[in-house]
Amino acid sequence: MLRLHSCNKNRIFLLILLCLLLVTELYALDHSVVIKVIELQTSLPVENAEVIDVNKKRKYKTDISGIVSISTQHNQFTKLTIRKKEFASIDTTFIENVDDTLIVTLSEKLHSIEKDIVVTATRSSTSKEESPLRISVIDAKQLEQTQSVTLAEGLQFQQGLRLENNCQNCGTTQIRINGLEGPYSQILIDSKPIFSTVSGVYGLEQIPSSMIESIEVLRGGASSMYGGNAVGGVINVLTKEPLANTAEFSTTGTSFGNGALELTSQLYGTLVNDDFTNGFTLYGTSRQRDPIDMNGDSFSEIARLRQNFIGTKFYTKPTKKSTIKLGYSFIDEDRRGGNKFELEPHQADITEWISSSTHFGTVSFDYEPTSTSTVSLYSGMSIVNRDSYYGANQDTNAYGTTDNNLFLLGTTYIQEISTKYFGEHVITTGIEIQYEELKDIALGYNRNLQQFVRQQGLYFQDNFQFYPYLDAIVGVRIDKHSMVNNLIVNPRMSLKYSPTPTIALRGNFSTGYRAPQAFNEDLHIQVVNGDLQIHLPGTNLREERSKSYSFNIEHTFTSKDVNITSSIEAFYTSLDGVFVYNNIGKDPMGNQVFERVNGNNSVVKGITVDFSSTISALFSMRASFTSQRNTFSDAVVWSEREVEIPGQGITLLQQSSNQYLRTPNNYGFFSLNFGPFSNFVTSISGVYTGSMSVPWYQENGDILLQTQNFFDVMVKGEYSLEAINGIQISAGIFNIFQSYQPVFDSGINRDAGFTYGPLKPRSIFFGVRYSLL
């Protein structure tokens, strides 16, 4: 008998074991699963649906039969995300140990957008997590939780944004993105730039939250897709669309403790047919606020407001591949600050009065010739008519009129391309034409401003993915502006790298410009020490140019009931030829005139940290903090006046600063919501504003005041009545710690621009909402 040596036995055993392990491993790696995606309503296959293996960061697409084969590991969990434009995304996890086909059904979305789908980054629907550009989003629920009744109030709760009040008399506000003033940002309504020059003065307070579905904010890196004035970023207001047959009415009353009241009523309703091919939305707001005098000098610190808003939106789908949308809004507003409100504006000691009517309108046609391409045609308009009075000491010549018309026409083509060797691409190209006419006549101010601006823009962008963990955007926009001699070319590059499924690194670069046209700050006339300050665009202005860089690290943790996202972003923007104002003396009417000219350079840099978490439906939290520095290369004069010095005669005294004024180095917000009971929810939110330098123009000498820190905290409770279905009552306190500006200028000769910090003092509110489903 042949006997094997013990050593040979061991070798044979090891060889057999190695072969078994190898076969097992190969079987695990080579195992495949067939996925078939069908439509819920018709059971028809869905072509070109994306099937994403979340664990391996691999992306597949279904064929014409709705089928795709993916490789999985045998007897191990596989997590998939299945999505397709116009359908609600599906997440599924399975252990595949048989060879059956996995059937996944997709249902058509009732929403035009989802919380995790954004459009501002690329002009097309993109997953927020996969976008190479980081987008921050606040939705209608968060607006409700923070008791934000206007766009302006809601923007306080966005990363890197700060709401600023600029006038005691009229209450004009502006949003700063990364410290840059309002005109550096582009405000869009449903992705269309119809927010005109005059709309930028008071428009942030004129857009009610009742019409807002969500707000998407892109900080920096936006100009190549959205044209001029997108240096700081883009604020895209997406309005509500029909979801179901429903109606909602709410009313909220606020008491400011000194007899002043504010009452806001909002209406929202939708109608849709059974197959969702037609839908209609109606929303309206009425807002009435008494003037508020904080220091007892009989002059208002918060303006009287009378505002009415009505808007509608309609869509129809003539075919399965086409959609027509129409939107229209009308705003009627009367705001007034100063004193003696019972008299005509010219009979008071100081009055800033603005009565305006605004029309917004959009129409769009979207057509999908194939499952991978989309053609969009759109147009929009904004018409503003305004009567105003900016004056003091009963000046009868201080009345003025302003007319501002804006018209927009554009087209966009989007093509998805999938290649074997060069990755997946989403090509976006388009043309946009804008015409704006501005006439601002105020004979008492010796001002007759007429401006006609034409802009044509051509843009191209490629959003591509070579590897599952690497996404990029390369784009360029070429603009011809009627007030700039040469073509303006602005490139944009963005890169996203995901070394793991939970970590994303993003880097962005873009250039931008701001044309030498009249902006909203030129239209606001301010009463300072009883005199009028008028700002005019200079005659030899050139465009302002910018370069922006940002780098972001984001980490996401997700389990069954917990979702936590944290990120840190560094940003840097350099500006060339910054617009500044020079005091050129008084005009024949005695008004102080400031002319806008090109200064030198400026740098804005900083870091934003933000954090959000959700634990089931019981708890959610958002918080953000920004630390930044804004400097000019050369100091800018902010105060200039003639003074008499004994023994020297009349001398021109100038004060200057190389820092941005009215801009804190540190600011942030938080929002906390928890509902331990099914019918009761508590919300706590707050806005932090750090110390800043604020100019105070006084008769005895101008000073640069260093303000205190502010922490404005709001507490709100909302209770759903069990006995009466659909009714919710709420109550709370704004600015619970009375963190508010301690001293205001007073009297007839006050500096109305000496205002800073939170918009509201401590005040109590109570609200009722009725929903009919």
Salt bridges, closest charged atoms under 4 A:
GLU39 OE1 - LYS320 NZ 3.33
GLU50 OE2 - LYS59 NZ 3.88
GLU50 OE1 - ARG83 NE 2.79
GLU108 OE2 - LYS317 NZ 2.88
GLU130 OE1 - LYS59 NZ 3.74
GLU130 OE1 - ARG83 NH2 2.90
ASP139 OD2 - LYS115 NZ 3.49
GLU144 OE2 - ARG769 NH2 2.86
GLU153 OE2 - ARG287 NH2 3.87
GLU153 OE2 - LYS760 NZ 3.40
GLU164 OE1 - ARG162 NH2 2.81
GLU164 OE1 - ARG176 NE 2.66
GLU164 OE2 - ARG662 NE 3.46
GLU181 OE2 - ARG176 NH2 3.77
ASP190 OD2 - LYS313 NZ 3.30
GLU205 OE1 - ARG335 NH2 3.14
GLU213 OE2 - HIS111 NE2 3.62
GLU241 OE2 - LYS313 NZ 3.34
GLU241 OE2 - LYS325 NZ 3.02
GLU248 OE1 - ARG769 NE 3.89
GLU262 OE2 - ARG287 NE 2.85
GLU301 OE2 - ARG750 NH1 2.93
GLU333 OE2 - ARG335 NE 2.91
ASP334 OD1 - ARG304 NH2 3.62
ASP349 OD2 - LYS340 NZ 3.49
GLU352 OE1 - HIS524 NE2 3.47
GLU416 OE1 - LYS61 NZ 3.17
GLU424 OE1 - LYS59 NZ 3.79
GLU432 OE2 - ARG123 NH2 3.43
GLU432 OE1 - ARG477 NH1 3.61
GLU437 OE2 - LYS439 NZ 3.50
ASP440 OD2 - ARG447 NH2 2.50
ASP462 OD2 - HIS425 ND1 2.93
ASP479 OD1 - ARG477 NE 2.98
ASP522 OD2 - ARG596 NH2 2.77
ASP531 OD2 - LYS586 NZ 3.97
GLU544 OE1 - ARG514 NH2 3.30
GLU554 OE2 - ARG134 NE 3.13
GLU554 OE1 - ARG506 NH1 2.91
GLU569 OE2 - ARG219 NH2 3.17
ASP576 OD2 - ARG542 NH1 3.84
ASP610 OD1 - ARG134 NH2 3.08
ASP702 OD1 - ARG641 NH2 2.63
GLU718 OE2 - ARG769 NH1 3.15
